Amino acid sequence: MTTPFTEANVLRWMRRQAYQHEDKTTGEVNITALAEAAADAWGENGPGGCLDDESHWIWEAAAKFAS
């Protein structure tokens, strides 16, 4: 990803990508998968990274897409 790993950029990305993580039966977005995909897109998914920090803003950002 060429844009900086900021909450605003990740939220914009998540808004465009959330449908890809939607359960076809319930319509709910899998926020864990969405957060993981965002971290992957920015290369921030390594050990000790944002996904390992339960208080990191990426989790709250993904939760905004919960149905």
C-alpha positions in Angstrom: 0.0 0.0 0.0 1.4 3.4 -0.9 -0.7 5.5 1.5 0.4 5.8 5.1 -1.0 3.4 7.7 -3.3 5.9 9.4 -6.7 5.4 10.9 -8.3 7.7 8.3 -6.7 5.8 5.4 -7.6 2.4 6.8 -11.2 3.5 7.4 -11.5 4.6 3.8 -10.0 1.3 2.6 -12.3 -0.7 4.9 -15.4 1.2 3.6 -14.5 0.0 0.1 -13.6 -3.5 1.1 -16.1 -4.4 3.8 -18.5 -6.1 1.4 -15.8 -8.8 0.7 -16.0 -9.8 4.3 -19.8 -10.0 4.6 -21.5 -13.2 5.5 -23.8 -14.0 2.7 -26.4 -15.5 5.0 -26.6 -13.0 7.8 -25.2 -9.9 6.0 -22.9 -9.3 8.9 -19.3 -8.1 8.3 -16.6 -10.4 9.8 -14.7 -7.6 11.5 -11.7 -9.8 12.4 -11.3 -10.7 8.7 -11.6 -7.1 7.8 -9.0 -5.9 10.3 -6.7 -8.7 9.2 -7.1 -7.8 5.5 -6.4 -4.2 6.2 -3.2 -5.1 8.2 -2.2 -7.3 5.3 -2.8 -4.5 2.8 -0.4 -2.3 4.7 2.1 -5.0 5.6 1.3 -4.4 9.3 0.4 -8.0 10.1 3.7 -9.2 11.6 4.4 -10.6 15.1 3.9 -7.9 17.7 2.0 -5.7 15.2 -1.4 -4.0 15.4 -3.3 -7.3 15.3 -1.6 -8.5 18.4 -2.6 -5.3 20.3 -6.2 -5.6 21.4 -6.3 -1.8 22.1 -5.0 -0.8 18.6 -7.3 1.5 16.7 -7.6 -1.0 13.8 -10.0 -3.1 15.9 -12.3 -0.1 16.6 -12.1 0.9 12.9 -13.3 -2.6 11.9 -16.0 -2.6 14.5 -17.6 0.4 12.8 -18.6 -1.9 10.0 -20.4 -4.5 12.3 -24.0 -4.8 11.2 
